Amino acid sequence: MSHPLRENLEVVSESGADSIRCSKCQHRYCRADEDWRLFSTVQLSAPTHAGRLFADLERNYFFRQLFCPSCAALVEADFIAAPEANDN
């Protein structure tokens, strides 16, 4: 039995244990009580990778994308602060 966690991720119950897996290729990330982000493939790029309108974020942020390590399905995309932005 499974239920959606977010787009392209689901929680699966098998043999009494819950785990998180890719809903596209069924790659198992981790146990359900672990942070699935730590098991994802991460790509950091300039904010303009998300579109030219994000050019103002260039100095302070990265555009982060998390992918399934098996099939490269996009699982999450967000902006994170650049390390230099936190030093102030």
N, C-alpha and C positions, 0 to 999 in steps of 0.2 A: 504494500500500500504506500502511496506517495501523496504529497500535497505541495503546491507551489510555495516557494520561499520568495522569489522575485523572478523577473524575466530570465529565462535560461538556467535557473537553479530550482531544485526541489529537495524536500526532506523525504527520505525513504525509510520505512520501518521494515527491517528484515531480521529474523531470528531474535526479536526482542531488543534490537539495538537500532537507534536512529542515526542516520548519516546524511550528509549533504552531497548531492551529485548534480552534474550537468544534465539538464533535461534534453539536450540535443544528442549527446553521445554516451550518456550514462557514466562518465568518468567520475569516480568517487573522490571528493575533495578531502573530507575529514569526518569526524564524529559530529553530531549535531550540536554538541556543547562546545565546540571549538570555533575559532574565527576563520571562516572560509577564505577571507581575503588574504590570509597568510599563505594559502596554497594556490593562489592565482598567479598567472603570468601578468606582470605589471609593465606598462609602457608609459613613460613620462614624456611629454612634449610641450611645446610652446602653446599658450592659450589660443593662439590664432589657428591651431590645428582644429579647433572646434568652430571656427568661423572668424572672419576678419573683424567683426564687431567686438571681439574680445582683446583687441590690440592694447587697450589701456591696462590690462592685467599683466602684460608682458614682464614687468620687472619684479612683481611680487608673487606670482602664482605659476604653477604648472598645471597642465591638463593631464589628469591621470585616467588611464583606462585599464580595467582589469578584465582579463580574458581567461577562458577555460584553457588549462595547459595542454589538453589533449586535442580539442577540435578548434580552438581559437574563437569560440562564440563569445561575443561581448556580454559581460555580466554586469559591469558598472562603469560609469564615467562621471568624473567630478573634477573640481578644481581644488588643489591643495596649496597651502602657503609655501613659498620658496624658503629654504633655510635662512637666507640673508634677511628676509622680511621679518623673521622672528627674533633677530639679534638686536633690534632697536629697543 
